[in-house]
C-alpha cells in the first residue's frame, strides 16, 4: 500500500500545474489542483464485504488510502487465512472484527522547507502553492511581501519576518507597502512566528499580517494565527473589500490564542456589516473588526446553472452581502457566515433548479439555516452526498428548527424552500443537494 501511495504522489507531482486532478493507484488516491479546492471530488468508500457504498469523502486536496480483507487474502503456511491488515502489537493479520481501513491525509509525505532566507524582493519572497507544505525556520527581511500561501494544509513555523532592517544598500521603490504574511486559500496559518518593524506607511499601512489583495476566490474560515510575537509592528491590515471580489469579503482568520487580537479564540474580520455583531470591536488601524463569535464557510453552487450574482440577507438585522461569484464560474458563490443564524438568498437572475449547498469548518452542534426561492416542492434533497441520507419534509418551520439537519420545510404559498445545514456526528462539514 505504501508503494502505491508513493506512486500516486509521484503522479500527482507531475499534474501539479493542472487546475484539478485525481490519481487512483489501486485504492490509493491523490487529489489536488486549485479548482479541486473549490469543487472537491467525491471519493466513495466501498464496504469490503457487500461492495455497497459505506461512506463518501469530499476531498479538495490530499490523499486517501483504503485496504480491506476483500482483496489480497491468502492462506499462510499453517493453512489458515491471512490478510494485510496487521495488528501492530504482533505484526500479524488482525482478527479483531476489523474488515476495512480508510486513511485520510494531506499526502504520503509533508514537504518541509527549512531555514529559507530571502531579502530585498520587490514582490513576494515566498509563494507556496499545493498541499501539505511547511516553511520552518525561515528568515525573510526587507521584502514587499514576505510570504503568501495559496495552498492547503500549509503553515509557516518558527520563523522571523522583518519589514525593514538597517541594510539600506538598496531599497524598495517609494510607496511600496510592507507586509509579512498573507493568508489565502486554506487551511493555512502561522505558528510561533516573530514579526519585527512593520510600522511604516505607504499606499497602505504596513502590517505583519494580511490577506492576498483583490481576491475573488474562496478562503477558509479555518485559516489561523497562533503564538505570534510582534516588535514595532502593526499586527494586521485589511484593505477595504472590493465589490467584485468575493474573497475580499470572506477574509476572516482565527486568532487561536489571542496573541493578535487579545481575544483568545476570536476572529478578525472585514469591516462589513454582514460579518459583524454588537459584540465585535472595531480596530481602525487594521481597517477590521475583532469578534468573539465563530465563522464558517457557506457555498452555493450548481452543476449546470448560474447561481451568481446573488444577495445573502442575515436574519434579525437585515445585514446583506452581495456576491458576484467565483471569477469565470458564476455557478458557484461562497461567503463567510456566522453559525446559528438564518440567511435568505435573493438571486439576481433565474432561480437555479438544482442548487447545492455546502457548509465547511463547522463545530459540533453548529448550524446555518438558508432560505431559497424555489418554484415547487423539491422532488428530493440529499444530505452529505448519499441518497441514503434523505432530507425529509417538516410540517412547519418550528419542526425544521428543532431538527438536526435532516428536515426541510417548503412554503408553497411563498415559494420558499427552507434548509438547515448541520454536520452529522464526527464531521465538520455538511451538504444538501436539491433535486
GIKAVEN-V860901 format. One line per field, one symbol per residue. psi: psi as a letter, one per 40 degrees, with the letter a starting at -180 (. if undefined). A space follows every 10 residues. Layout:
psi: ???
This chain:
psi: dddddddddd dddeedeidi ihhhgfehih iaidddddgi ihhhhihedd eihdihihhe iaihhhiiee ifhihadeei iiafhihdde eihhgeehei hhhhidadih hhhifhhiif hebidhhhha ifihhhfihh ifidhdihhg ahfiihifih hhdhaegfdi iiihehihhc hhiibihiih hfhhhhfgea ibdiiiidia ihifheiiih eeiiiifiih hfhhdihhih hidegdddee giihgdeeed eehheiihii ghddeiieei hhgdeefiih heiiiihhih iideihdiii hhhiidefhi hhheihhege ehiiihihie ihihhhidai hhdgihhhhi fhiheiihhh hihhdihidi hhhfeheegi hihididddd deifeeiihh gddefhhhih hhiihfifii ihhh.
